[in-house]
């Protein structure tokens, strides 16, 4: 008989760490309407290297307080058509990264997008949240480290 793990209740806003990108304590908006999670980036470019597709980018933007102007590169997990918040469909690069969320390490797939006009640099979609979390929309920043 399988034991069912209880789901963790999270708020509509939470913190996430992306250690491979040197990003810690970033505000993340929980969006159950979005399938894919998203990370605010700029100057996103892809290139072929030894039959693999790689992406280069800068995380956040110069106006964000956490911006360090650091250049990153990553293998491309996939390129996917994503419907943005304004209803337009666009192709986005998806990368896989290690994350720390609610005290748990977890792999996250992130679409690289310019979120300059958005309030939060990270959006957490259903694929990342599914099966492990329940969202309490009245709550924010429910995870506390002791």
C-alpha positions, 0 to 999 in steps of 0.5 A, spaced: 500 500 500 502 506 498 503 512 503 500 518 500 504 524 502 501 530 505 501 536 500 504 543 503 500 549 503 504 555 499 501 562 498 500 566 492 507 569 493 513 565 495 521 565 495 525 561 491 533 560 490 536 558 484 543 556 486 546 555 479 544 562 477 547 565 484 540 567 485 537 567 492 531 569 496 527 571 489 520 573 489 516 568 485 509 569 483 505 562 484 500 562 478 496 556 477 494 558 470 501 558 467 503 551 465 511 553 465 515 557 470 518 563 467 524 567 469 526 574 468 532 574 463 534 579 457 539 578 451 537 571 450 541 568 444 541 560 442 547 557 439 549 550 436 555 547 440 557 540 438 550 538 436 547 541 442 543 547 443 546 552 448 543 559 450 546 565 453 543 570 457 543 575 463 538 574 469 534 580 471 535 587 468 539 593 470 533 596 474 532 590 479 536 590 485 538 583 485 541 584 478 549 583 478 550 583 470 553 576 470 552 572 464 550 565 464 549 559 459 546 553 459 544 547 455 537 548 452 532 543 455 527 545 449 524 550 445 516 551 446 511 555 444 508 559 450 502 564 451 504 570 454 500 574 459 498 578 454 495 573 450 500 572 445 504 566 443 511 566 442 517 561 442 521 561 448 527 557 450 526 552 456 532 551 461 532 546 467 535 548 473 536 546 481 532 550 485 530 550 493 523 551 494 520 551 501 526 547 504 526 542 498 531 541 492 527 540 486 529 541 479 525 546 475 524 548 468 524 555 466 522 559 460 527 565 459 522 571 458 523 578 459 518 580 465 520 587 465 513 589 466 511 584 471 512 585 478 515 579 480 522 576 476 519 568 477 513 565 475 511 558 478 507 554 474 503 548 475 508 543 472 513 545 478 507 545 483 503 539 481 502 534 486 506 537 492 503 543 493 496 546 495 496 554 494 492 558 499 491 565 495 490 569 501 497 567 504 504 570 502 511 568 504 508 562 508 515 558 508 519 560 514 526 558 516 527 557 523 
